[in-house]
Amino acid sequence: MNTLAFIIDDSAINIAVARLLLKRLGWSVEEFTSAVPMLARLSEIRPAFMLLDISMPDMGGEATMGLAQAVSR
């Protein structure tokens, strides 16, 4: 079973809270503060799910999800 989750958020506090909760539930976590490195990593490995901030400075969550879906195909 894939237990990897990606957290993509520009807020360190949001990442810390999500990491704490997910790790307590037994998930492995990879954290990203912007979309670009997450998209690069996504070409190497697939998480079970992603927690994605909808409003980030470099690329919004909706655009990021569209690119993530394209990379996953």
Beta strands, then each sheet from edge to edge (+ up, - down):
strand 1: 4-8
strand 2: 28-32
strand 3: 49-52
sheet 1: 2+ 1+ 3+
end
